Amino acid sequence: MATAYCMKCRKKREISNPRRVMLKNRRPATQGVCPVCGTKVFRIEKR
């Protein structure tokens, strides 16, 4: 599973309901939800 930093919890969390998205500059990213607080989390991937 992918992890991302949750701004609300201030900790790294596993992304629940992850989905792959493409940014405007064609970089891949993963977007999902924090399993603890429900905040949207986002992680930019390497090319």
mmCIF file of the N, C-alpha and C atoms, coordinates in Angstrom:
data_MODEL
# 
_entry.id   MODEL 
# 
loop_
_atom_site.group_PDB 
_atom_site.id 
_atom_site.type_symbol 
_atom_site.label_atom_id 
_atom_site.label_alt_id 
_atom_site.label_comp_id 
_atom_site.label_asym_id 
_atom_site.label_entity_id 
_atom_site.label_seq_id 
_atom_site.pdbx_PDB_ins_code 
_atom_site.Cartn_x 
_atom_site.Cartn_y 
_atom_site.Cartn_z 
_atom_site.occupancy 
_atom_site.B_iso_or_equiv 
_atom_site.pdbx_formal_charge 
_atom_site.auth_seq_id 
_atom_site.auth_comp_id 
_atom_site.auth_asym_id 
_atom_site.auth_atom_id 
_atom_site.pdbx_PDB_model_num 
ATOM 1   N N  . MET A 1 1  ? 0.838   -1.193 0.000   1.00 0.00 ? 1  MET A N  1 
ATOM 2   C CA . MET A 1 1  ? 0.000   0.000  0.000   1.00 0.00 ? 1  MET A CA 1 
ATOM 3   C C  . MET A 1 1  ? 0.877   1.248  0.000   1.00 0.00 ? 1  MET A C  1 
ATOM 4   N N  . ALA A 1 2  ? 0.361   2.288  -0.592  1.00 0.00 ? 2  ALA A N  1 
ATOM 5   C CA . ALA A 1 2  ? 1.068   3.561  -0.631  1.00 0.00 ? 2  ALA A CA 1 
ATOM 6   C C  . ALA A 1 2  ? 0.813   4.334  0.662   1.00 0.00 ? 2  ALA A C  1 
ATOM 7   N N  . THR A 1 3  ? 1.768   5.135  1.050   1.00 0.00 ? 3  THR A N  1 
ATOM 8   C CA . THR A 1 3  ? 1.603   5.978  2.226   1.00 0.00 ? 3  THR A CA 1 
ATOM 9   C C  . THR A 1 3  ? 1.706   7.437  1.814   1.00 0.00 ? 3  THR A C  1 
ATOM 10  N N  . ALA A 1 4  ? 1.076   8.291  2.584   1.00 0.00 ? 4  ALA A N  1 
ATOM 11  C CA . ALA A 1 4  ? 1.121   9.730  2.340   1.00 0.00 ? 4  ALA A CA 1 
ATOM 12  C C  . ALA A 1 4  ? 1.064   10.441 3.687   1.00 0.00 ? 4  ALA A C  1 
ATOM 13  N N  . TYR A 1 5  ? 1.535   11.670 3.719   1.00 0.00 ? 5  TYR A N  1 
ATOM 14  C CA . TYR A 1 5  ? 1.519   12.455 4.943   1.00 0.00 ? 5  TYR A CA 1 
ATOM 15  C C  . TYR A 1 5  ? 0.160   13.127 5.092   1.00 0.00 ? 5  TYR A C  1 
ATOM 16  N N  . CYS A 1 6  ? -0.496  12.884 6.217   1.00 0.00 ? 6  CYS A N  1 
ATOM 17  C CA . CYS A 1 6  ? -1.789  13.505 6.503   1.00 0.00 ? 6  CYS A CA 1 
ATOM 18  C C  . CYS A 1 6  ? -1.541  14.821 7.225   1.00 0.00 ? 6  CYS A C  1 
ATOM 19  N N  . MET A 1 7  ? -2.038  15.915 6.664   1.00 0.00 ? 7  MET A N  1 
ATOM 20  C CA . MET A 1 7  ? -1.820  17.231 7.248   1.00 0.00 ? 7  MET A CA 1 
ATOM 21  C C  . MET A 1 7  ? -2.609  17.423 8.549   1.00 0.00 ? 7  MET A C  1 
ATOM 22  N N  . LYS A 1 8  ? -3.719  16.742 8.686   1.00 0.00 ? 8  LYS A N  1 
ATOM 23  C CA . LYS A 1 8  ? -4.543  16.887 9.882   1.00 0.00 ? 8  LYS A CA 1 
ATOM 24  C C  . LYS A 1 8  ? -3.987  16.066 11.049  1.00 0.00 ? 8  LYS A C  1 
ATOM 25  N N  . CYS A 1 9  ? -3.605  14.810 10.785  1.00 0.00 ? 9  CYS A N  1 
ATOM 26  C CA . CYS A 1 9  ? -3.042  13.935 11.824  1.00 0.00 ? 9  CYS A CA 1 
ATOM 27  C C  . CYS A 1 9  ? -1.573  14.242 12.097  1.00 0.00 ? 9  CYS A C  1 
ATOM 28  N N  . ARG A 1 10 ? -0.906  14.852 11.104  1.00 0.00 ? 10 ARG A N  1 
ATOM 29  C CA . ARG A 1 10 ? 0.524   15.140 11.156  1.00 0.00 ? 10 ARG A CA 1 
ATOM 30  C C  . ARG A 1 10 ? 1.366   13.874 11.296  1.00 0.00 ? 10 ARG A C  1 
ATOM 31  N N  . LYS A 1 11 ? 0.936   12.830 10.576  1.00 0.00 ? 11 LYS A N  1 
ATOM 32  C CA . LYS A 1 11 ? 1.654   11.561 10.544  1.00 0.00 ? 11 LYS A CA 1 
ATOM 33  C C  . LYS A 1 11 ? 1.525   10.948 9.166   1.00 0.00 ? 11 LYS A C  1 
ATOM 34  N N  . LYS A 1 12 ? 2.436   10.017 8.851   1.00 0.00 ? 12 LYS A N  1 
ATOM 35  C CA . LYS A 1 12 ? 2.313   9.267  7.610   1.00 0.00 ? 12 LYS A CA 1 
ATOM 36  C C  . LYS A 1 12 ? 1.280   8.170  7.821   1.00 0.00 ? 12 LYS A C  1 
ATOM 37  N N  . ARG A 1 13 ? 0.358   8.061  6.885   1.00 0.00 ? 13 ARG A N  1 
ATOM 38  C CA . ARG A 1 13 ? -0.708  7.056  6.964   1.00 0.00 ? 13 ARG A CA 1 
ATOM 39  C C  . ARG A 1 13 ? -0.802  6.304  5.647   1.00 0.00 ? 13 ARG A C  1 
ATOM 40  N N  . GLU A 1 14 ? -1.314  5.088  5.714   1.00 0.00 ? 14 GLU A N  1 
ATOM 41  C CA . GLU A 1 14 ? -1.600  4.347  4.488   1.00 0.00 ? 14 GLU A CA 1 
ATOM 42  C C  . GLU A 1 14 ? -2.801  4.989  3.813   1.00 0.00 ? 14 GLU A C  1 
ATOM 43  N N  . ILE A 1 15 ? -2.769  5.057  2.507   1.00 0.00 ? 15 ILE A N  1 
ATOM 44  C CA . ILE A 1 15 ? -3.859  5.671  1.760   1.00 0.00 ? 15 ILE A CA 1 
ATOM 45  C C  . ILE A 1 15 ? -4.981  4.656  1.595   1.00 0.00 ? 15 ILE A C  1 
ATOM 46  N N  . SER A 1 16 ? -6.189  5.018  2.040   1.00 0.00 ? 16 SER A N  1 
ATOM 47  C CA . SER A 1 16 ? -7.331  4.143  1.792   1.00 0.00 ? 16 SER A CA 1 
ATOM 48  C C  . SER A 1 16 ? -8.058  4.675  0.561   1.00 0.00 ? 16 SER A C  1 
ATOM 49  N N  . ASN A 1 17 ? -8.627  3.781  -0.217  1.00 0.00 ? 17 ASN A N  1 
ATOM 50  C CA . ASN A 1 17 ? -9.257  4.087  -1.504  1.00 0.00 ? 17 ASN A CA 1 
ATOM 51  C C  . ASN A 1 17 ? -8.294  4.817  -2.443  1.00 0.00 ? 17 ASN A C  1 
ATOM 52  N N  . PRO A 1 18 ? -7.092  4.264  -2.655  1.00 0.00 ? 18 PRO A N  1 
ATOM 53  C CA . PRO A 1 18 ? -6.135  4.970  -3.521  1.00 0.00 ? 18 PRO A CA 1 
ATOM 54  C C  . PRO A 1 18 ? -6.555  4.918  -4.979  1.00 0.00 ? 18 PRO A C  1 
ATOM 55  N N  . ARG A 1 19 ? -6.254  5.975  -5.693  1.00 0.00 ? 19 ARG A N  1 
ATOM 56  C CA . ARG A 1 19 ? -6.485  5.987  -7.138  1.00 0.00 ? 19 ARG A CA 1 
ATOM 57  C C  . ARG A 1 19 ? -5.373  6.790  -7.791  1.00 0.00 ? 19 ARG A C  1 
ATOM 58  N N  . ARG A 1 20 ? -4.978  6.329  -8.970  1.00 0.00 ? 20 ARG A N  1 
ATOM 59  C CA . ARG A 1 20 ? -3.906  6.971  -9.718  1.00 0.00 ? 20 ARG A CA 1 
ATOM 60  C C  . ARG A 1 20 ? -4.474  8.158  -10.488 1.00 0.00 ? 20 ARG A C  1 
ATOM 61  N N  . VAL A 1 21 ? -3.799  9.295  -10.416 1.00 0.00 ? 21 VAL A N  1 
ATOM 62  C CA . VAL A 1 21 ? -4.192  10.480 -11.168 1.00 0.00 ? 21 VAL A CA 1 
ATOM 63  C C  . VAL A 1 21 ? -2.967  11.022 -11.897 1.00 0.00 ? 21 VAL A C  1 
ATOM 64  N N  . MET A 1 22 ? -3.204  11.814 -12.927 1.00 0.00 ? 22 MET A N  1 
ATOM 65  C CA . MET A 1 22 ? -2.124  12.430 -13.688 1.00 0.00 ? 22 MET A CA 1 
ATOM 66  C C  . MET A 1 22 ? -2.219  13.938 -13.499 1.00 0.00 ? 22 MET A C  1 
ATOM 67  N N  . LEU A 1 23 ? -1.111  14.564 -13.114 1.00 0.00 ? 23 LEU A N  1 
ATOM 68  C CA . LEU A 1 23 ? -1.088  16.012 -12.933 1.00 0.00 ? 23 LEU A CA 1 
ATOM 69  C C  . LEU A 1 23 ? -1.015  16.712 -14.289 1.00 0.00 ? 23 LEU A C  1 
ATOM 70  N N  . LYS A 1 24 ? -1.190  18.013 -14.285 1.00 0.00 ? 24 LYS A N  1 
ATOM 71  C CA . LYS A 1 24 ? -1.149  18.785 -15.528 1.00 0.00 ? 24 LYS A CA 1 
ATOM 72  C C  . LYS A 1 24 ? 0.197   18.681 -16.227 1.00 0.00 ? 24 LYS A C  1 
ATOM 73  N N  . ASN A 1 25 ? 1.264   18.564 -15.435 1.00 0.00 ? 25 ASN A N  1 
ATOM 74  C CA . ASN A 1 25 ? 2.600   18.462 -16.029 1.00 0.00 ? 25 ASN A CA 1 
ATOM 75  C C  . ASN A 1 25 ? 2.980   17.012 -16.331 1.00 0.00 ? 25 ASN A C  1 
ATOM 76  N N  . ARG A 1 26 ? 1.980   16.133 -16.422 1.00 0.00 ? 26 ARG A N  1 
ATOM 77  C CA . ARG A 1 26 ? 2.139   14.724 -16.822 1.00 0.00 ? 26 ARG A CA 1 
ATOM 78  C C  . ARG A 1 26 ? 2.896   13.879 -15.805 1.00 0.00 ? 26 ARG A C  1 
ATOM 79  N N  . ARG A 1 27 ? 2.927   14.283 -14.541 1.00 0.00 ? 27 ARG A N  1 
ATOM 80  C CA . ARG A 1 27 ? 3.541   13.467 -13.505 1.00 0.00 ? 27 ARG A CA 1 
ATOM 81  C C  . ARG A 1 27 ? 2.468   12.613 -12.844 1.00 0.00 ? 27 ARG A C  1 
ATOM 82  N N  . PRO A 1 28 ? 2.771   11.347 -12.555 1.00 0.00 ? 28 PRO A N  1 
ATOM 83  C CA . PRO A 1 28 ? 1.785   10.495 -11.887 1.00 0.00 ? 28 PRO A CA 1 
ATOM 84  C C  . PRO A 1 28 ? 1.683   10.817 -10.395 1.00 0.00 ? 28 PRO A C  1 
ATOM 85  N N  . ALA A 1 29 ? 0.505   10.608 -9.834  1.00 0.00 ? 29 ALA A N  1 
ATOM 86  C CA . ALA A 1 29 ? 0.280   10.846 -8.412  1.00 0.00 ? 29 ALA A CA 1 
ATOM 87  C C  . ALA A 1 29 ? -0.764  9.862  -7.906  1.00 0.00 ? 29 ALA A C  1 
ATOM 88  N N  . THR A 1 30 ? -0.824  9.719  -6.590  1.00 0.00 ? 30 THR A N  1 
ATOM 89  C CA . THR A 1 30 ? -1.818  8.865  -5.944  1.00 0.00 ? 30 THR A CA 1 
ATOM 90  C C  . THR A 1 30 ? -2.643  9.734  -5.008  1.00 0.00 ? 30 THR A C  1 
ATOM 91  N N  . GLN A 1 31 ? -3.956  9.601  -5.103  1.00 0.00 ? 31 GLN A N  1 
ATOM 92  C CA . GLN A 1 31 ? -4.859  10.392 -4.290  1.00 0.00 ? 31 GLN A CA 1 
ATOM 93  C C  . GLN A 1 31 ? -5.776  9.444  -3.541  1.00 0.00 ? 31 GLN A C  1 
ATOM 94  N N  . GLY A 1 32 ? -6.089  9.782  -2.294  1.00 0.00 ? 32 GLY A N  1 
ATOM 95  C CA . GLY A 1 32 ? -6.970  8.933  -1.514  1.00 0.00 ? 32 GLY A CA 1 
ATOM 96  C C  . GLY A 1 32 ? -7.437  9.631  -0.252  1.00 0.00 ? 32 GLY A C  1 
ATOM 97  N N  . VAL A 1 33 ? -7.773  8.820  0.756   1.00 0.00 ? 33 VAL A N  1 
ATOM 98  C CA . VAL A 1 33 ? -8.336  9.329  1.997   1.00 0.00 ? 33 VAL A CA 1 
ATOM 99  C C  . VAL A 1 33 ? -7.554  8.767  3.176   1.00 0.00 ? 33 VAL A C  1 
ATOM 100 N N  . CYS A 1 34 ? -7.364  9.584  4.204   1.00 0.00 ? 34 CYS A N  1 
ATOM 101 C CA . CYS A 1 34 ? -6.730  9.119  5.442   1.00 0.00 ? 34 CYS A CA 1 
ATOM 102 C C  . CYS A 1 34 ? -7.713  8.202  6.168   1.00 0.00 ? 34 CYS A C  1 
ATOM 103 N N  . PRO A 1 35 ? -7.282  6.998  6.559   1.00 0.00 ? 35 PRO A N  1 
ATOM 104 C CA . PRO A 1 35 ? -8.208  6.069  7.213   1.00 0.00 ? 35 PRO A CA 1 
ATOM 105 C C  . PRO A 1 35 ? -8.609  6.492  8.625   1.00 0.00 ? 35 PRO A C  1 
ATOM 106 N N  . VAL A 1 36 ? -7.844  7.371  9.267   1.00 0.00 ? 36 VAL A N  1 
ATOM 107 C CA . VAL A 1 36 ? -8.133  7.765  10.647  1.00 0.00 ? 36 VAL A CA 1 
ATOM 108 C C  . VAL A 1 36 ? -9.102  8.946  10.713  1.00 0.00 ? 36 VAL A C  1 
ATOM 109 N N  . CYS A 1 37 ? -8.789  10.036 9.973   1.00 0.00 ? 37 CYS A N  1 
ATOM 110 C CA . CYS A 1 37 ? -9.595  11.251 10.107  1.00 0.00 ? 37 CYS A CA 1 
ATOM 111 C C  . CYS A 1 37 ? -10.460 11.554 8.892   1.00 0.00 ? 37 CYS A C  1 
ATOM 112 N N  . GLY A 1 38 ? -10.219 10.889 7.756   1.00 0.00 ? 38 GLY A N  1 
ATOM 113 C CA . GLY A 1 38 ? -11.053 11.091 6.580   1.00 0.00 ? 38 GLY A CA 1 
ATOM 114 C C  . GLY A 1 38 ? -10.635 12.242 5.687   1.00 0.00 ? 38 GLY A C  1 
ATOM 115 N N  . THR A 1 39 ? -9.487  12.858 5.967   1.00 0.00 ? 39 THR A N  1 
ATOM 116 C CA . THR A 1 39 ? -8.989  13.959 5.147   1.00 0.00 ? 39 THR A CA 1 
ATOM 117 C C  . THR A 1 39 ? -8.411  13.424 3.850   1.00 0.00 ? 39 THR A C  1 
ATOM 118 N N  . LYS A 1 40 ? -8.514  14.211 2.780   1.00 0.00 ? 40 LYS A N  1 
ATOM 119 C CA . LYS A 1 40 ? -7.934  13.821 1.501   1.00 0.00 ? 40 LYS A CA 1 
ATOM 120 C C  . LYS A 1 40 ? -6.406  13.905 1.600   1.00 0.00 ? 40 LYS A C  1 
ATOM 121 N N  . VAL A 1 41 ? -5.723  12.845 1.166   1.00 0.00 ? 41 VAL A N  1 
ATOM 122 C CA . VAL A 1 41 ? -4.259  12.824 1.150   1.00 0.00 ? 41 VAL A CA 1 
ATOM 123 C C  . VAL A 1 41 ? -3.790  12.631 -0.283  1.00 0.00 ? 41 VAL A C  1 
ATOM 124 N N  . PHE A 1 42 ? -2.579  13.090 -0.567  1.00 0.00 ? 42 PHE A N  1 
ATOM 125 C CA . PHE A 1 42 ? -2.084  13.151 -1.928  1.00 0.00 ? 42 PHE A CA 1 
ATOM 126 C C  . PHE A 1 42 ? -0.588  12.875 -1.915  1.00 0.00 ? 42 PHE A C  1 
ATOM 127 N N  . ARG A 1 43 ? -0.118  12.074 -2.863  1.00 0.00 ? 43 ARG A N  1 
ATOM 128 C CA . ARG A 1 43 ? 1.306   11.766 -2.961  1.00 0.00 ? 43 ARG A CA 1 
ATOM 129 C C  . ARG A 1 43 ? 1.736   11.824 -4.413  1.00 0.00 ? 43 ARG A C  1 
ATOM 130 N N  . ILE A 1 44 ? 2.768   12.619 -4.704  1.00 0.00 ? 44 ILE A N  1 
ATOM 131 C CA . ILE A 1 44 ? 3.319   12.706 -6.057  1.00 0.00 ? 44 ILE A CA 1 
ATOM 132 C C  . ILE A 1 44 ? 4.340   11.594 -6.215  1.00 0.00 ? 44 ILE A C  1 
ATOM 133 N N  . GLU A 1 45 ? 4.217   10.814 -7.274  1.00 0.00 ? 45 GLU A N  1 
ATOM 134 C CA . GLU A 1 45 ? 5.091   9.672  -7.518  1.00 0.00 ? 45 GLU A CA 1 
ATOM 135 C C  . GLU A 1 45 ? 6.289   10.091 -8.364  1.00 0.00 ? 45 GLU A C  1 
ATOM 136 N N  . LYS A 1 46 ? 7.288   9.215  -8.378  1.00 0.00 ? 46 LYS A N  1 
ATOM 137 C CA . LYS A 1 46 ? 8.439   9.424  -9.231  1.00 0.00 ? 46 LYS A CA 1 
ATOM 138 C C  . LYS A 1 46 ? 8.078   9.028  -10.652 1.00 0.00 ? 46 LYS A C  1 
ATOM 139 N N  . ARG A 1 47 ? 8.801   9.581  -11.613 1.00 0.00 ? 47 ARG A N  1 
ATOM 140 C CA . ARG A 1 47 ? 8.545   9.252  -13.016 1.00 0.00 ? 47 ARG A CA 1 
ATOM 141 C C  . ARG A 1 47 ? 9.047   7.898  -13.359 1.00 0.00 ? 47 ARG A C  1 
# 
